[in-house]
């Protein structure tokens, strides 16, 4: 079977990888398709349409509307495909905006017996000022030991199932089993534990209401006991000091435990035991969603999850080709976690500053409060799933579409189309109903 020109080009690069540096793959594409593909010298796009470099298997290059050149020096092609709008920014990008993207794939992983953890804090992402995130995995029966934090803890179960325990300030105990899409929230200082349940355990995202949080600063039961004189332990627990000779000499943190029984079998029955009046958990994906023209939205904050006083959240299902509309948040920075799919986000920071970032599953994005932005699904074939998180008691946003639709139309037209009455008429017809549509088809 004769080789096509494209197959021959790919074969040459495979046999001699150095060719990809001197003659990038897109140069072959330019020859083959006459320059119609993005990232080629002859490609033109005056409207800055999205390009799904991963879905369309394109290698980004800094060509834009005839300007730019190939890359001759060292390259990381995989990272370039993950960040196409860094390699070739839209013409509308301008100015010097801080980095607003981090991937958990770049975070250090702490490996323990039957589990692991990694974090994204202000150390990893300096713009992550208001919130910090931890991604944790616990295998079946594996325990995140009894502990508490200075910060409040909010969590979303990504996969599997998990048992949580907690104690409130009135001495009420709480135990619950959670599955994918469920939440928990533990206020500052409230002691709790976590244990993987399903055959494959669990994985979840933890959110803490301070960007300076560190998993290393957790107050751990075994760490405290190991640093307390055994005579004090004996006095406190009305026992003999010899009883504590075999306790751990250092923290256990994450460790393999025995499989738990049912909640009814596990709950203590001592005379002083009482059930908490608080509900520390919530079933987010069980909420009835707001159905939009381009997807579904679920909001969870203190209005429907009362204990969650410092973290508000939105869960977005963005259909292929759809977009989270242009908007901003007046009460908190946005800390986004991308669960599925690929997206581009342009952040408008005033003073002529705007910058576009690309995200995929496992990435974290920051949008400082009041900065305008959108979230566009890069793929026309695959859905996009995103969590929007805020250090706030309520979810708040302003829709650009709604604002302009509810502003006197003469005023809007004179701002945007003062010298183009025909365009003004068409635009005003579009925004006439002023109806907010969080995710647009």
Beta strands, then each sheet from edge to edge (+ up, - down):
strand 1: 63-64
strand 2: 67-68
strand 3: 101-103
strand 4: 110-112
strand 5: 115-120
strand 6: 132-138
strand 7: 142-148
strand 8: 153-167
strand 9: 172-179
strand 10: 182-186
strand 11: 192-196
strand 12: 202-208
strand 13: 219-220
strand 14: 254-256
strand 15: 274-275
strand 16: 281-283
strand 17: 290-292
strand 18: 295-300
strand 19: 312-318
strand 20: 323-328
strand 21: 334-340
strand 22: 342-348
strand 23: 354-360
strand 24: 363-367
strand 25: 372-377
strand 26: 384-390
strand 27: 398-399
strand 28: 439-440
sheet 1: 1+ 2-
sheet 2: 3+ 24- 21+ 26- 19+ 18- 17+
sheet 3: 4+ 5- 6+ 12- 8+ 9- 15-
sheet 4: 4+ 5- 6+ 12- 8+ 10- 16+
sheet 5: 4+ 5- 6+ 12- 8+ 11- 7+ 13-
sheet 6: 4+ 5- 6+ 12- 8+ 11- 7+ 14-
sheet 7: 23+ 22- 25+ 20- 27+
sheet 8: 23+ 22- 25+ 20- 28+
end
